[in-house]
Amino acid sequence: MAETNLSEVLTGNNSLTSSNYEDWKVYMHNFLSDINLWDIVNGTESEPDAADKYNTWVMKNEIALNTIKTSCTPEMVPHLQGITSAKEAWDQLASMQGASSSSAEENGVLMIQHGDDAVPEAQDSFSGEPNYIQYRPLYKALIKGDWETAKEIIEVDPESLSAKITQGGETALHVAVLSAKLSTVKELLNLLPAEALEVKSSPGNPAISFAASLGITEIAKLMVEKNNSVLQITNQHGRIPLVVSVLNGKEDMVRYLYSVTPKEELDPDTSKNGATFLTGAITAEMYDIALDALELYPELAISEDLFGKTAIAELARRSAAFPSGSRFGFWQKWIYSSCVTFDGRHGFTKSGFSEELVTGVKSFPRVSSPRIRSPIGISEEIITDVESSPIILTPRIRSFKIRSPIDISEEIINDVKSSPITPRIRSSRIWSRKHSREEVRKIIYMSKLRASSGSQFESWPQQLYSSCLCVFPGVKDIQKRKRKHVQVLALLKVVCSFISCMTVEELADGKVYDAIHLTATNGNIEVFKGLLDANPSLVFATGVSNRTLYHQAVMSRQVNIFNFLSSLSQRDYRATARDEFHNNLLHFAGVLPSSSQLDKVSGAALQMQREIQWFQ
């Protein structure tokens, strides 16, 4: 729908002239509202400070600004010269309401008649500035994905291929990437030299930064194949494409760029890109990638990113990412305890984490991650191939039916039916995935080897869970949640191991004291215990106004943190401590907590009872 309306804008039927501002304003307001860009133009959605929202705002501003400029006739374009904000462009055109054609001359533009069309010619006030109007047809063709027209224009004017064709300094490649036209980008890359991919727009953004921000992995792959140096080019804010993609939460793009970006780019000694990538990966819940980056450079755990944040502080903020922050019912807890998670499936790039860490979460009693015992005498290569297969082994389920377009001999089917372990295809892929004969034979071979080894694989709860996984979609969500818990706990272990040997000065410089107070505020018991176990001296950390962890726990009504602190031997000293205003624990218990804490208990009477318990 949006693309059709944009084509209407580009035809000129609704283009802005010196005499139709009111009609154009109504049309553009409706059009920009339809494509969710009006908030950018009217200033409601202002430039954000948060890193994860800034790049999205930049992209939306670029699209809105180019849309406004494209809807202007040649006589109006010079009035937007040098403007980089969609809101500024809109306000500029509004201020010109009612201007006559003579205003163009007053602004240094001479109107030269060519038949029925008036084309502006730059005068002295624009001397030295490129004339972007000549590239308007190319811009329109690129944004619509009309490669045939664009190709004809480039053949007539070869310089337009590498010229900056917009007032924002974007080249044809920038425009094609912003328009997400894969075929157009591919054709342009065939014509462009490799070094042309390193050209930046006027603000300082290379084309691959646009692709990374929008999450168009196919375009990024084409550009990297053409010139892998683009992986190290920074945008106007000093961020490499990998960091741009993670700040925008584009997981597929992040995983691709992380696999091809030189890891030296993440070194905290050379730039803040590594720390920014790590905090961004934690925010986007890509814990497996964050874990791999942290193992390469452990010092990233306490390194400040471009926004002054640290990885350890991000973990402290994300209490919902840990088991204690999950709210499961009875059946959900049971399913959670039966979920099978191990290194081959939760996406770790490296192994070596203890089973105790990922299964011994105290906030889930009777919840443990079951082991799958590998059969004796089977090579790791075969096991890895089977575990990565889209087919799940479900033991002791005898009846099955293979719904696959491939031809499978009766001999193979009979072998499968007679096997004590029967392969079952994931329900989500049963109609769409074509399994090769090799995959089927591999599963059958593995099943026979496991059966002949006499190993016991799953108890009846896990068998039932495996069956439910194919029937109930909610089960997969719980399995995904548990996998995230396993990954974030492993990430926490690496972070804590790094701070275990830090001095008091290093803890202060790394903002570890701030992080542990943040955990007390948010009630993140896993991070709180992990930090204290790694460095017990953190228990004496004081925060704002000389408040202790005890003060913070009571003020935030975090019962888990308070109970844990009460179990420590130093509790008497810290329980009687006062802040710089001479407030003790009773003063903080008397302060009304936040509404989010009060709402955890329904009803005013119960809330009052809860507050009295805190005071007692």
FENTA-V513733 format. One record per backbone hydrogen bond with DSSP energy under -0.5 kcal/mol. CO is the residue of the C=O (numbers start at 0). NH is the residue of the N-H. E is the energy in kcal/mol with one decimal. If there is no record, write none. Layout:
BEGIN
CO:NH:E  CO:NH:E
END
This chain:
BEGIN
0:4:-2.2  1:5:-2.2  2:6:-1.7  3:7:-1.6  4:8:-1.9  5:9:-2.1  6:10:-1.0  7:11:-0.5  7:12:-0.6  7:13:-0.5  8:11:-1.0  11:14:-1.1  15:72:-2.3  19:23:-2.5  20:24:-3.0  21:25:-1.8  22:26:-2.2  23:27:-3.1  24:28:-2.3  25:29:-2.1  26:30:-2.5  27:31:-3.1  28:32:-1.8  29:33:-2.0  30:34:-1.4  31:36:-3.2  31:37:-1.0  32:35:-1.4  36:39:-0.7  36:40:-1.5  37:41:-2.7  38:43:-0.5  38:44:-2.5  43:45:-1.1  49:52:-0.8  49:53:-1.5  50:54:-0.9  52:56:-2.0  53:57:-2.4  54:58:-2.2  55:59:-2.3  56:60:-2.5  57:61:-2.3  58:62:-2.3  59:63:-2.5  60:64:-2.7  61:65:-2.5  62:66:-2.1  63:67:-2.2  64:68:-2.5  65:69:-2.4  66:70:-1.5  68:71:-1.2  70:15:-2.7  72:75:-1.9  72:76:-1.3  73:77:-0.7  75:78:-1.1  76:79:-2.2  77:80:-1.5  79:82:-1.8  84:88:-2.2  85:89:-2.2  86:90:-2.7  87:91:-2.5  88:92:-2.1  89:93:-2.1  90:94:-2.1  91:95:-0.8  93:96:-1.5  95:98:-2.4  99:102:-1.7  100:103:-1.1  100:104:-0.5  101:104:-0.7  101:105:-1.7  102:106:-1.3  103:108:-2.5  104:107:-1.8  107:122:-1.3  108:110:-0.5  109:111:-0.6  109:120:-1.6  111:118:-1.8  113:116:-1.8  116:113:-2.6  116:118:-0.5  118:111:-1.4  120:109:-1.5  122:125:-1.6  123:126:-2.0  125:128:-2.3  129:131:-0.9  130:133:-0.6  131:134:-1.3  132:135:-1.6  134:138:-2.5  135:139:-2.6  136:140:-2.2  137:141:-2.5  138:142:-2.5  139:143:-1.4  140:144:-0.7  140:145:-2.6  141:144:-0.6  144:146:-1.4  145:149:-2.0  146:150:-3.1  147:151:-1.9  148:152:-2.0  149:153:-2.3  150:154:-2.3  151:155:-1.7  152:156:-2.5  156:159:-1.8  157:160:-1.4  158:161:-0.9  158:162:-1.1  162:164:-0.8  162:171:-0.5  165:168:-1.8  167:201:-1.8  167:202:-0.6  169:164:-2.0  169:165:-0.9  170:174:-2.1  171:175:-2.3  172:176:-2.3  173:177:-2.6  174:178:-1.9  175:180:-2.0  176:179:-1.4  179:181:-1.0  180:184:-2.4  181:185:-2.4  182:186:-2.0  183:187:-2.4  184:188:-2.5  185:189:-1.3  186:190:-0.8  187:190:-0.9  187:191:-2.2  192:195:-1.2  193:196:-1.5  194:197:-1.5  195:198:-1.1  198:206:-0.6  200:203:-0.7  203:205:-0.5  204:200:-2.0  205:208:-0.9  205:209:-0.9  206:209:-0.6  206:210:-1.7  207:211:-2.6  208:212:-2.2  209:213:-2.2  210:214:-1.3  210:215:-1.9  214:216:-1.3  215:219:-1.8  216:220:-2.5  217:221:-1.8  218:222:-2.1  219:223:-2.5  220:224:-2.4  221:225:-1.5  222:226:-2.4  226:229:-1.5  227:230:-1.2  228:231:-1.7  229:232:-1.0  232:240:-0.5  234:237:-2.1  238:234:-1.6  239:242:-0.6  239:243:-2.0  240:244:-2.4  241:245:-1.8  242:246:-2.1  243:247:-1.0  244:249:-2.2  245:248:-1.0  248:250:-1.2  249:253:-2.6  250:254:-2.7  251:255:-1.9  252:256:-2.9  253:257:-2.7  254:258:-1.2  255:259:-0.9  256:259:-0.5  256:260:-2.4  261:264:-2.0  262:265:-1.7  263:266:-1.4  266:269:-1.5  266:270:-1.5  271:275:-2.3  272:276:-2.6  273:277:-2.2  274:278:-2.4  275:279:-2.1  276:280:-2.5  277:281:-2.0  278:282:-2.3  279:283:-2.1  280:285:-3.0  281:284:-1.2  284:286:-1.0  285:289:-2.1  286:290:-2.4  287:291:-1.7  288:292:-2.3  289:293:-2.2  290:294:-1.8  291:295:-1.4  292:296:-2.1  296:299:-2.1  297:300:-2.0  298:301:-1.2  299:302:-0.5  299:310:-0.6  300:311:-1.6  304:307:-1.7  308:304:-2.5  309:313:-1.9  310:314:-2.2  311:315:-1.6  312:316:-1.7  313:317:-1.4  316:318:-1.6  317:320:-1.2  318:321:-1.4  321:324:-1.6  322:325:-1.6  325:327:-0.6  328:332:-2.4  329:333:-2.0  330:334:-2.6  331:335:-2.6  332:336:-2.3  333:337:-1.1  334:338:-0.8  335:338:-0.8  338:340:-0.7  338:369:-0.5  341:344:-2.5  341:345:-1.9  353:357:-1.0  354:358:-1.3  355:359:-2.1  358:360:-0.6  359:361:-0.7  360:363:-1.6  363:366:-1.8  365:367:-0.6  367:369:-0.7  370:372:-0.7  371:373:-0.5  374:377:-1.0  378:382:-1.9  379:383:-2.7  380:384:-2.1  381:385:-2.2  382:386:-2.7  383:387:-1.8  385:388:-1.2  389:425:-0.8  391:393:-0.7  391:423:-2.1  392:394:-0.6  393:396:-0.8  393:421:-0.9  395:397:-0.7  400:402:-0.7  401:403:-0.9  405:407:-0.6  408:412:-1.9  409:413:-2.6  410:414:-2.0  411:415:-2.2  412:416:-2.5  413:417:-2.1  414:418:-0.6  415:418:-0.9  419:395:-1.4  421:393:-1.3  423:391:-1.7  425:428:-1.3  425:429:-0.6  426:429:-0.7  428:432:-2.4  432:434:-0.8  435:439:-1.9  436:440:-2.9  437:441:-2.2  438:442:-2.1  439:443:-2.4  440:444:-2.9  441:445:-2.5  442:446:-2.6  443:447:-2.3  444:448:-2.2  445:449:-2.5  446:450:-2.4  447:451:-2.5  448:452:-1.3  449:453:-0.8  449:454:-0.9  450:453:-0.8  454:456:-0.5  458:462:-2.0  459:463:-2.5  460:464:-2.3  461:465:-2.5  462:466:-1.7  463:467:-2.6  464:468:-2.1  465:469:-0.6  466:469:-0.9  467:470:-1.2  467:471:-3.0  470:472:-0.6  471:474:-1.2  471:475:-0.6  472:475:-0.7  472:476:-1.0  473:477:-1.6  474:478:-2.3  475:479:-2.4  476:480:-2.2  477:481:-2.4  478:482:-2.2  479:483:-2.1  480:484:-2.1  481:485:-2.5  482:486:-2.1  483:487:-2.8  484:488:-2.2  485:489:-1.7  486:490:-2.2  487:491:-2.3  488:492:-1.9  489:493:-1.7  490:494:-2.1  491:495:-2.7  492:496:-2.1  493:497:-1.3  494:498:-1.4  495:499:-0.8  497:500:-0.6  498:501:-1.4  502:506:-2.4  503:507:-2.0  504:508:-2.7  505:509:-2.3  506:511:-2.4  506:512:-0.7  507:510:-1.3  510:514:-1.6  511:515:-2.2  512:516:-1.6  513:517:-1.7  514:518:-1.9  515:519:-1.7  516:520:-1.8  517:521:-2.3  518:522:-1.5  518:523:-1.6  522:524:-1.6  523:527:-2.2  524:528:-2.7  525:529:-2.3  526:530:-2.6  527:531:-2.0  528:532:-2.8  529:533:-1.9  530:534:-2.4  534:537:-2.2  535:538:-1.8  536:539:-1.6  537:540:-1.9  542:545:-1.6  543:546:-1.3  544:579:-2.4  546:542:-2.8  547:551:-2.1  548:552:-2.4  549:553:-2.3  550:554:-2.6  551:555:-1.9  552:556:-0.5  552:557:-2.5  553:556:-0.7  556:558:-1.0  557:561:-2.2  558:562:-2.8  559:563:-1.9  560:564:-2.4  561:565:-2.2  562:566:-1.0  563:566:-0.6  564:567:-1.4  567:570:-1.3  569:573:-1.6  570:574:-2.5  571:575:-1.1  573:576:-0.7  574:584:-0.6  578:581:-2.2  582:578:-1.7  583:587:-1.6  584:588:-2.3  585:589:-1.4  586:590:-0.6  587:590:-0.7  593:596:-0.7  593:597:-2.0  594:598:-2.5  596:599:-1.0  597:600:-1.7  602:606:-2.1  603:607:-2.4  604:608:-2.2  605:609:-2.4  606:610:-2.1  607:611:-2.2  608:612:-2.0  609:613:-1.8  610:614:-1.9  611:615:-2.5
END
